[in-house]
Amino acid sequence: MPFALAQQFDWSVALIVEDTRQAYPERRFQALGFIDEHLCMLVFTPREGALHVISLRRANKRERTRYEAQTQP
C-alpha cells in the first residue's frame, strides 16, 4: 500500500503495541487499524513530533484474529 494512505489511518480504533522483537535503534510500534473498510498493519516510529512510516499493508489472518480478540467486548 502507498505510504500516503497512512494519512487515512483511523487512530480512534487502532490497537497499538511497541515492537520489541529486536533491538531496533529507535522505538518502533505496530498499529492495527482501519483505512476505509480494510484492517491494516502500520509500523512506525515517532520522530521529531511526527510519525515515520516504516511499513503499511493489509493485516494478515493472524493479525485480524488478534485485533478482533482484543477489541471485542
N, C-alpha and C positions, 0 to 999 in steps of 0.2 A: 504494500500500500504506500502511496506517496506520503512523505512526512508532513506535507502541507495539510493533510486530513487531520492531523493531531489537534489542530485548532478547533475541530468539531467534537472532540472527545468530551463525553458527558461526565465531568468530575463528580457531580452530585450523587451518582450511584456507583462510583468506582470503588473497587476493592484494591487497596494499595499495600504492598509489603516491600520491605527492604530486601534486596538480593544479596545474601551473604554466602552464596555458594563458593565464591572465590575471593581472594584478596585484591579487589579492584582498587585502582589508585584514587577513585572518587566514590562517594556513596552512590549506590545505584538502586533504583526502585523499579518494581514491576507493578503496573496498574492494569486491572481488568475492568473494562467499562465499554460503553456503547458509543459507536459512531453510526448514526442513523439506527437501523434495526440490527446491526451486526455487533456481536460481542467481540472486542478486540483486546489484544495484549500490547500495551505501550510500555516500553522500557526507556527510562530516562534518568538523568542525573541533574540535580539543581546546580545552576551556575550563574553567579552574579545576578541574582534576583529573577532569573528566567529558567525555563526548563530546556535542557539539551536532549533532544530525542535521539536515542541510540537505535531503537527498533520499533516498528509498528507493523502489526499483522493481525489477521483474524485469529481468534482464540481457537486452539485445538480442542478435541473432545475432553481431554483430562482437565484442561483449564476451564471449559464450560461447566463441567461437573463440579469443580471446586468453587466456582463463582456461585452456582445455584445452591450448593450446600451451605455456603457462608452468608448468603443474603436472604434465604427463605426463613420466615418466622417459625 
